[in-house]
């Protein structure tokens, strides 16, 4: 059954793509590094109408490059279809710790970006996955797409809320 969440940080891990079958299963587009990343969580939080609601996962499996799941209380195709577009997340404190130099995308969003010369470039507003690398979308006086790779990213200071890149202001 749905239960409203208290104030806690939720990390988006996927989005409901639609219904799967006729018995209330949903199809999920995962945003995790591996397709099965969501399967380790028995409870998912779905964002509906601006708030996060908790729902227990009865069963879930990888289906091609998506995840299919049966959530408690969702018993029909219509109920599953009504969840289309809902973001799926888990509480931040349930995620495994990162190794040094690894970051959750949600931790990078909002960081202030400057180049080696100290010139401000803007803030990270999102990350994109391309075929070869992740790309920071930095919004400042204009939008910049900056590869999130070691030669370009000089340092990340999550505690200080900043990121330094080897990137010219005119790029």
MDAnalysis code that builds the backbone (N, CA, C; Angstrom):
import MDAnalysis as mda
import numpy as np

u = mda.Universe.empty(513, n_residues=171, atom_resindex=np.repeat(np.arange(171), 3), trajectory=True)
u.add_TopologyAttr("name", ["N", "CA", "C"] * 171)
u.add_TopologyAttr("resid", np.arange(1, 172))
u.add_TopologyAttr("resname", ["UNK", "UNK", "UNK", "UNK", "UNK", "UNK", "UNK", "UNK", "UNK", "UNK", "UNK", "UNK", "UNK", "UNK", "UNK", "UNK", "UNK", "UNK", "UNK", "UNK", "UNK", "UNK", "UNK", "UNK", "UNK", "UNK", "UNK", "UNK", "UNK", "UNK", "UNK", "UNK", "UNK", "UNK", "UNK", "UNK", "UNK", "UNK", "UNK", "UNK", "UNK", "UNK", "UNK", "UNK", "UNK", "UNK", "UNK", "UNK", "UNK", "UNK", "UNK", "UNK", "UNK", "UNK", "UNK", "UNK", "UNK", "UNK", "UNK", "UNK", "UNK", "UNK", "UNK", "UNK", "UNK", "UNK", "UNK", "UNK", "UNK", "UNK", "UNK", "UNK", "UNK", "UNK", "UNK", "UNK", "UNK", "UNK", "UNK", "UNK", "UNK", "UNK", "UNK", "UNK", "UNK", "UNK", "UNK", "UNK", "UNK", "UNK", "UNK", "UNK", "UNK", "UNK", "UNK", "UNK", "UNK", "UNK", "UNK", "UNK", "UNK", "UNK", "UNK", "UNK", "UNK", "UNK", "UNK", "UNK", "UNK", "UNK", "UNK", "UNK", "UNK", "UNK", "UNK", "UNK", "UNK", "UNK", "UNK", "UNK", "UNK", "UNK", "UNK", "UNK", "UNK", "UNK", "UNK", "UNK", "UNK", "UNK", "UNK", "UNK", "UNK", "UNK", "UNK", "UNK", "UNK", "UNK", "UNK", "UNK", "UNK", "UNK", "UNK", "UNK", "UNK", "UNK", "UNK", "UNK", "UNK", "UNK", "UNK", "UNK", "UNK", "UNK", "UNK", "UNK", "UNK", "UNK", "UNK", "UNK", "UNK", "UNK", "UNK", "UNK", "UNK", "UNK", "UNK", "UNK", "UNK", "UNK", "UNK"])
u.atoms.positions = np.array([
    [0.849, -1.186, 0.000],
    [0.000, 0.000, 0.000],
    [0.886, 1.237, 0.000],
    [0.389, 2.324, -0.532],
    [1.139, 3.568, -0.596],
    [1.258, 4.189, 0.778],
    [2.408, 4.732, 1.069],
    [2.641, 5.431, 2.329],
    [3.513, 6.639, 2.031],
    [3.099, 7.806, 2.498],
    [3.857, 9.035, 2.221],
    [5.206, 8.988, 2.913],
    [6.204, 9.535, 2.275],
    [7.566, 9.556, 2.796],
    [7.758, 10.760, 3.722],
    [8.620, 10.563, 4.707],
    [9.031, 11.689, 5.533],
    [10.169, 12.385, 4.816],
    [10.632, 13.504, 5.351],
    [11.711, 14.254, 4.704],
    [13.013, 13.462, 4.769],
    [13.425, 12.916, 3.642],
    [14.704, 12.236, 3.511],
    [15.125, 12.308, 2.056],
    [16.416, 12.376, 1.793],
    [16.847, 12.478, 0.399],
    [16.604, 11.171, -0.361],
    [15.976, 11.298, -1.515],
    [15.692, 10.164, -2.387],
    [16.539, 10.328, -3.652],
    [17.176, 9.251, -4.080],
    [17.978, 9.249, -5.298],
    [17.172, 8.552, -6.387],
    [16.947, 9.250, -7.484],
    [16.189, 8.690, -8.600],
    [17.018, 7.599, -9.264],
    [16.396, 6.416, -9.413],
    [17.086, 5.253, -9.969],
    [16.429, 4.738, -11.250],
    [15.279, 5.321, -11.618],
    [14.593, 4.875, -12.823],
    [13.273, 5.599, -12.996],
    [12.555, 5.199, -14.038],
    [11.255, 5.811, -14.340],
    [10.320, 4.716, -14.853],
    [9.055, 4.783, -14.459],
    [8.063, 3.836, -14.949],
    [7.779, 4.171, -16.409],
    [8.019, 3.184, -17.278],
    [7.808, 3.368, -18.709],
    [6.382, 3.010, -19.113],
    [5.696, 2.205, -18.302],
    [4.321, 1.824, -18.622],
    [3.957, 0.508, -17.978],
    [2.810, -0.009, -18.386],
    [2.328, -1.292, -17.876],
    [3.021, -2.431, -18.620],
    [3.104, -3.591, -17.954],
    [3.661, -4.784, -18.577],
    [2.688, -5.928, -18.291],
    [2.009, -6.382, -19.300],
    [1.026, -7.446, -19.117],
    [-0.279, -6.911, -18.562],
    [-1.123, -7.832, -18.041],
    [-2.460, -7.447, -17.586],
    [-2.667, -7.591, -16.084],
    [-1.640, -8.019, -15.356],
    [-1.812, -8.309, -13.924],
    [-1.171, -7.287, -13.000],
    [-0.955, -6.053, -13.483],
    [-0.463, -4.997, -12.612],
    [1.043, -4.824, -12.583],
    [1.765, -5.492, -13.467],
    [3.218, -5.325, -13.536],
    [3.541, -4.014, -14.256],
    [4.669, -3.428, -13.886],
    [5.139, -2.217, -14.555],
    [6.450, -2.504, -15.270],
    [6.712, -1.708, -16.289],
    [7.986, -1.761, -17.012],
    [8.767, -0.526, -16.588],
    [10.033, -0.710, -16.223],
    [10.856, 0.365, -15.671],
    [12.076, 0.601, -16.549],
    [12.330, 1.867, -16.840],
    [13.572, 2.266, -17.504],
    [14.558, 2.583, -16.378],
    [15.542, 1.700, -16.134],
    [16.485, 1.956, -15.039],
    [17.516, 3.007, -15.419],
    [17.921, 3.808, -14.432],
    [18.988, 4.793, -14.614],
    [20.260, 4.340, -13.904],
    [20.298, 3.094, -13.496],
    [21.423, 2.543, -12.754],
    [22.531, 2.119, -13.713],
    [23.734, 1.957, -13.175],
    [24.878, 1.580, -14.010],
    [24.641, 0.236, -14.684],
    [24.101, -0.721, -13.944],
    [23.729, -2.000, -14.542],
    [22.204, -2.122, -14.492],
    [21.650, -2.806, -15.465],
    [20.194, -2.914, -15.579],
    [19.558, -3.484, -14.314],
    [20.244, -4.396, -13.634],
    [19.660, -5.041, -12.456],
    [19.883, -4.271, -11.152],
    [20.367, -3.040, -11.228],
    [20.664, -2.260, -10.027],
    [19.490, -2.063, -9.089],
    [18.286, -1.956, -9.609],
    [17.103, -1.758, -8.762],
    [16.654, -3.032, -8.054],
    [17.073, -4.181, -8.538],
    [16.581, -5.450, -8.005],
    [17.014, -5.713, -6.565],
    [18.042, -5.056, -6.096],
    [18.516, -5.297, -4.740],
    [17.689, -4.586, -3.668],
    [16.697, -3.769, -4.085],
    [15.883, -3.013, -3.131],
    [14.475, -3.593, -3.075],
    [14.001, -3.907, -1.884],
    [12.665, -4.487, -1.717],
    [11.584, -3.427, -1.607],
    [11.994, -2.182, -1.443],
    [11.050, -1.071, -1.380],
    [11.524, 0.016, -2.328],
    [10.592, 0.496, -3.157],
    [10.877, 1.601, -4.061],
    [9.992, 2.770, -3.672],
    [10.497, 3.959, -3.914],
    [9.727, 5.174, -3.677],
    [9.343, 5.728, -5.040],
    [8.074, 5.979, -5.257],
    [7.594, 6.541, -6.522],
    [7.149, 7.972, -6.302],
    [7.568, 8.837, -7.201],
    [7.172, 10.237, -7.095],
    [5.894, 10.433, -7.894],
    [4.829, 10.757, -7.150],
    [3.519, 11.017, -7.757],
    [3.020, 12.357, -7.251],
    [2.646, 13.217, -8.147],
    [2.092, 14.536, -7.827],
    [3.013, 15.288, -6.858],
    [4.308, 15.261, -7.139],
    [5.259, 16.056, -6.369],
    [5.704, 15.480, -5.042],
    [5.150, 14.345, -4.618],
    [5.602, 13.762, -3.354],
    [6.047, 12.319, -3.587],
    [6.890, 11.847, -2.712],
    [7.413, 10.482, -2.803],
    [6.555, 9.561, -1.949],
    [6.170, 8.424, -2.518],
    [5.377, 7.427, -1.810],
    [6.108, 6.094, -1.836],
    [6.032, 5.376, -0.726],
    [6.716, 4.095, -0.576],
    [5.838, 2.967, -1.093],
    [6.465, 1.998, -1.781],
    [5.741, 0.824, -2.226],
    [6.663, -0.380, -2.201],
    [6.125, -1.478, -1.709],
    [6.893, -2.723, -1.610],
    [6.923, -3.431, -2.961],
    [8.084, -3.960, -3.298],
    [8.269, -4.717, -4.537],
    [7.994, -6.186, -4.217],
    [6.955, -6.736, -4.842],
    [6.626, -8.156, -4.636],
    [7.539, -9.058, -5.456],
    [7.841, -8.627, -6.671],
    [8.686, -9.407, -7.568],
    [9.243, -8.459, -8.626],
    [10.423, -8.750, -9.123],
    [11.038, -7.929, -10.167],
    [12.081, -8.757, -10.901],
    [12.293, -8.413, -12.160],
    [13.280, -9.129, -12.966],
    [13.750, -8.229, -14.104],
    [14.928, -8.540, -14.613],
    [15.432, -7.852, -15.806],
    [14.715, -8.446, -17.009],
    [14.256, -7.583, -17.897],
    [13.589, -7.998, -19.131],
    [14.212, -7.202, -20.265],
    [15.129, -7.824, -21.000],
    [15.937, -7.169, -22.025],
    [16.745, -6.047, -21.385],
    [16.540, -4.784, -21.784],
    [17.303, -3.679, -21.182],
    [16.437, -2.862, -20.220],
    [15.346, -3.471, -19.736],
    [14.469, -2.826, -18.766],
    [14.293, -3.739, -17.559],
    [13.509, -3.267, -16.613],
    [13.137, -4.064, -15.447],
    [11.624, -4.141, -15.433],
    [11.096, -5.316, -15.133],
    [9.660, -5.441, -14.919],
    [9.455, -5.734, -13.442],
    [8.376, -5.188, -12.888],
    [8.171, -5.337, -11.452],
    [6.690, -5.380, -11.115],
    [6.398, -6.114, -10.039],
    [5.046, -6.172, -9.470],
    [5.119, -5.489, -8.117],
    [4.369, -4.389, -7.975],
    [4.336, -3.637, -6.727],
    [3.072, -3.976, -5.944],
    [3.181, -4.011, -4.635],
    [2.030, -4.266, -3.776],
    [0.943, -3.235, -4.040],
    [-0.288, -3.718, -4.185],
    [-1.429, -2.824, -4.366],
    [-1.720, -2.452, -5.801],
    [-0.870, -2.813, -6.721],
    [-1.095, -2.531, -8.143],
    [-1.525, -3.859, -8.774],
    [-2.827, -3.995, -9.020],
    [-3.378, -5.297, -9.416],
    [-3.896, -5.371, -10.844],
    [-3.928, -4.253, -11.557],
    [-4.473, -4.286, -12.914],
    [-3.569, -3.529, -13.881],
    [-3.776, -3.791, -15.144],
    [-3.034, -3.076, -16.180],
    [-3.308, -1.580, -16.091],
    [-4.540, -1.210, -15.807],
    [-4.915, 0.203, -15.714],
    [-4.187, 0.887, -14.559],
    [-4.106, 0.204, -13.413],
    [-3.400, 0.776, -12.255],
    [-1.917, 0.930, -12.567],
    [-1.346, -0.057, -13.256],
    [0.071, 0.017, -13.637],
    [0.285, 1.137, -14.651],
    [-0.598, 1.262, -15.628],
    [-0.471, 2.293, -16.655],
    [-0.564, 3.690, -16.048],
    [-1.321, 3.831, -14.966],
    [-1.465, 5.138, -14.307],
    [-0.149, 5.610, -13.685],
    [0.806, 4.700, -13.496],
    [2.103, 5.046, -12.907],
    [3.119, 5.502, -13.954],
    [2.751, 5.423, -15.214],
    [3.675, 5.807, -16.295],
    [4.227, 7.212, -16.048],
    [5.540, 7.351, -16.146],
    [6.194, 8.644, -15.948],
    [6.648, 8.892, -14.516],
    [6.183, 8.090, -13.568],
    [6.618, 8.266, -12.173],
    [8.101, 7.933, -12.054],
    [8.839, 8.773, -11.351],
    [10.238, 8.456, -11.078],
    [10.302, 7.460, -9.928],
    [11.298, 6.595, -9.980],
    [11.509, 5.587, -8.947],
    [12.816, 5.913, -8.246],
    [12.791, 5.909, -6.927],
    [13.999, 6.219, -6.177],
    [14.137, 5.361, -4.937],
    [15.280, 5.487, -4.311],
    [15.540, 4.843, -3.022],
    [16.185, 5.879, -2.113],
    [15.999, 5.733, -0.806],
    [16.639, 6.681, 0.113],
    [18.158, 6.651, -0.041],
    [18.763, 7.812, -0.006],
    [20.212, 7.962, -0.209],
    [21.005, 7.085, 0.746],
    [20.544, 6.977, 1.996],
    [21.312, 6.205, 2.980],
    [21.244, 4.694, 2.749],
    [20.419, 4.221, 1.809],
    [20.372, 2.792, 1.479],
    [21.323, 2.421, 0.343],
    [21.891, 3.413, -0.315],
    [22.810, 3.137, -1.420],
    [24.174, 2.720, -0.883],
    [24.868, 1.831, -1.582],
    [26.204, 1.450, -1.137],
    [27.180, 2.625, -1.230],
    [28.185, 2.596, -0.397],
    [29.208, 3.643, -0.421],
    [29.984, 3.563, -1.735],
    [30.410, 4.708, -2.212],
    [31.217, 4.771, -3.431],
    [32.683, 4.528, -3.120],
    [33.396, 4.022, -4.100],
    [34.847, 3.958, -4.008],
    [35.398, 5.351, -4.264],
    [36.639, 5.581, -3.909],
    [37.252, 6.889, -4.150],
    [37.208, 7.211, -5.642],
    [36.818, 8.425, -5.961],
    [36.744, 8.856, -7.345],
    [35.453, 8.471, -8.042],
    [34.530, 7.787, -7.350],
    [33.227, 7.446, -7.913],
    [32.174, 8.317, -7.245],
    [31.145, 8.675, -8.029],
    [30.115, 9.577, -7.523],
    [28.749, 9.139, -8.033],
    [27.752, 9.344, -7.219],
    [26.381, 9.211, -7.704],
    [26.052, 10.486, -8.462],
    [25.368, 10.336, -9.577],
    [25.019, 11.505, -10.375],
    [24.270, 12.521, -9.541],
    [23.383, 12.054, -8.683],
    [22.586, 12.984, -7.871],
    [23.465, 13.836, -6.960],
    [24.653, 13.336, -6.609],
    [25.579, 14.121, -5.784],
    [26.262, 15.224, -6.582],
    [26.349, 15.040, -7.887],
    [27.027, 16.032, -8.741],
    [26.096, 17.171, -9.167],
    [24.800, 16.878, -9.258],
    [23.844, 17.907, -9.667],
    [23.815, 19.004, -8.605],
    [23.960, 20.237, -9.056],
    [23.961, 21.386, -8.155],
    [25.351, 21.908, -7.834],
    [26.406, 21.138, -8.142],
    [27.761, 21.622, -7.866],
    [28.086, 22.830, -8.733],
    [28.814, 23.769, -8.159],
    [29.291, 24.942, -8.883],
    [30.540, 24.529, -9.656],
    [30.592, 24.880, -10.928],
    [31.705, 24.483, -11.794],
    [32.537, 25.712, -12.142],
    [33.854, 25.568, -11.997],
    [34.800, 26.614, -12.402],
    [35.935, 25.927, -13.143],
    [36.638, 26.705, -13.960],
    [37.790, 26.131, -14.655],
    [39.057, 26.340, -13.814],
    [40.180, 25.845, -14.304],
    [41.455, 25.947, -13.565],
    [41.833, 27.386, -13.246],
    [41.404, 28.313, -14.088],
    [41.719, 29.724, -13.885],
    [40.783, 30.384, -12.869],
    [39.834, 29.622, -12.348],
    [38.890, 30.154, -11.365],
    [37.696, 30.859, -11.972],
    [37.552, 30.793, -13.277],
    [36.414, 31.436, -13.940],
    [35.165, 30.573, -13.751],
    [34.086, 31.150, -13.248],
    [32.858, 30.361, -13.047],
    [32.217, 29.992, -14.380],
    [31.788, 28.733, -14.490],
    [31.135, 28.260, -15.712],
    [29.649, 27.993, -15.496],
    [29.232, 27.860, -14.241],
    [27.825, 27.605, -13.942],
    [27.664, 26.489, -12.937],
    [26.486, 25.870, -12.973],
    [26.154, 24.749, -12.083],
    [25.793, 23.521, -12.906],
    [26.085, 22.352, -12.353],
    [25.678, 21.101, -12.984],
    [24.163, 20.976, -12.813],
    [23.441, 20.865, -13.929],
    [21.989, 20.720, -13.861],
    [21.543, 19.296, -14.168],
    [22.382, 18.538, -14.863],
    [22.095, 17.134, -15.106],
    [23.317, 16.475, -15.730],
    [23.270, 15.162, -15.837],
    [24.309, 14.414, -16.525],
    [23.661, 13.610, -17.630],
    [24.405, 13.401, -18.703],
    [23.936, 12.614, -19.830],
    [24.854, 11.427, -20.012],
    [24.289, 10.314, -20.393],
    [25.068, 9.132, -20.725],
    [25.150, 9.072, -22.237],
    [26.364, 9.127, -22.756],
    [26.551, 8.947, -24.192],
    [27.139, 7.557, -24.386],
    [27.372, 7.177, -25.584],
    [27.922, 5.854, -25.828],
    [29.304, 5.657, -25.239],
    [30.073, 6.729, -25.130],
    [31.461, 6.578, -24.695],
    [31.769, 7.160, -23.323],
    [30.930, 8.079, -22.827],
    [31.248, 8.727, -21.549],
    [30.025, 9.450, -20.988],
    [30.145, 9.853, -19.726],
    [29.118, 10.706, -19.137],
    [29.479, 12.156, -19.444],
    [28.458, 12.998, -19.551],
    [28.657, 14.399, -19.879],
    [27.903, 15.251, -18.858],
    [28.612, 16.245, -18.291],
    [27.986, 17.195, -17.382],
    [27.251, 18.250, -18.207],
    [26.015, 18.538, -17.848],
    [25.293, 19.661, -18.450],
    [25.414, 20.796, -17.440],
    [26.166, 21.828, -17.811],
    [26.466, 22.948, -16.917],
    [25.730, 24.180, -17.429],
    [24.900, 24.756, -16.564],
    [24.131, 25.939, -16.940],
    [24.710, 27.150, -16.226],
    [25.132, 28.120, -17.027],
    [25.648, 29.386, -16.512],
    [25.113, 30.492, -17.394],
    [26.006, 31.373, -17.871],
    [25.540, 32.395, -18.804],
    [25.078, 31.747, -20.108],
    [25.513, 30.502, -20.311],
    [25.027, 29.664, -21.410],
    [25.213, 28.211, -21.000],
    [24.621, 27.316, -21.732],
    [24.744, 25.897, -21.413],
    [26.027, 25.331, -22.008],
    [26.726, 24.523, -21.202],
    [27.936, 23.852, -21.678],
    [27.790, 22.349, -21.440],
    [28.297, 21.567, -22.367],
    [28.361, 20.116, -22.230],
    [29.822, 19.761, -22.018],
    [30.153, 19.281, -20.818],
    [31.538, 19.019, -20.447],
    [31.703, 17.536, -20.142],
    [32.601, 16.852, -20.830],
    [32.807, 15.422, -20.564],
    [33.244, 15.185, -19.119],
    [32.631, 14.195, -18.484],
    [32.997, 13.847, -17.117],
    [34.036, 12.725, -17.170],
    [35.247, 13.116, -17.587],
    [36.367, 12.184, -17.713],
    [37.582, 12.784, -17.025],
    [38.493, 11.922, -16.619],
    [39.643, 12.344, -15.814],
    [40.482, 13.471, -16.400],
    [40.833, 13.496, -17.649],
    [41.658, 14.622, -18.089],
    [40.938, 15.971, -17.985],
    [39.605, 15.962, -18.084],
    [38.849, 17.214, -18.058],
    [38.485, 17.595, -16.627],
    [38.012, 16.634, -15.845],
    [37.617, 16.914, -14.464],
    [38.865, 16.854, -13.588],
    [39.213, 18.009, -13.033],
    [40.425, 18.129, -12.221],
    [40.156, 17.710, -10.782],
    [39.039, 18.201, -10.206],
    [38.712, 17.847, -8.826],
    [37.223, 17.985, -8.577],
    [36.734, 17.168, -7.650],
    [35.343, 17.207, -7.216],
    [35.360, 17.362, -5.705],
    [34.691, 18.383, -5.201],
    [34.600, 18.638, -3.765],
    [33.126, 18.634, -3.379],
    [32.610, 17.440, -3.047],
    [31.196, 17.331, -2.697],
    [30.870, 18.156, -1.458],
    [31.730, 18.090, -0.455],
    [31.484, 18.835, 0.787],
    [31.465, 20.340, 0.532],
    [32.339, 20.816, -0.347],
    [32.414, 22.241, -0.664],
    [31.459, 22.668, -1.768],
    [30.808, 21.680, -2.412],
    [29.830, 21.994, -3.446],
    [30.424, 22.510, -4.740],
    [31.652, 22.042, -5.077],
    [32.284, 22.576, -6.280],
    [32.989, 21.506, -7.097],
    [33.253, 21.871, -8.341],
    [33.914, 20.995, -9.287],
    [34.829, 21.866, -10.142],
    [36.080, 21.441, -10.325],
    [37.031, 22.187, -11.146],
    [37.311, 21.370, -12.404],
    [37.271, 22.066, -13.551],
    [37.496, 21.397, -14.824],
    [38.587, 22.107, -15.626],
    [39.232, 21.351, -16.475],
    [40.197, 21.911, -17.424],
    [39.411, 22.217, -18.689],
    [38.783, 23.394, -18.704],
    [37.849, 23.759, -19.765],
    [37.870, 25.257, -19.945],
    [38.099, 25.711, -21.119],
    [38.132, 27.140, -21.380],
    [36.758, 27.786, -21.285],
    [36.732, 29.007, -20.853],
    [35.455, 29.728, -20.714],
    [34.788, 29.914, -22.081],
    [35.581, 29.960, -23.148],
    [35.005, 30.163, -24.489],
    [34.639, 28.856, -25.193],
    [34.839, 27.707, -24.522],
    [34.461, 26.411, -25.137],
    [32.966, 26.260, -25.086],
])
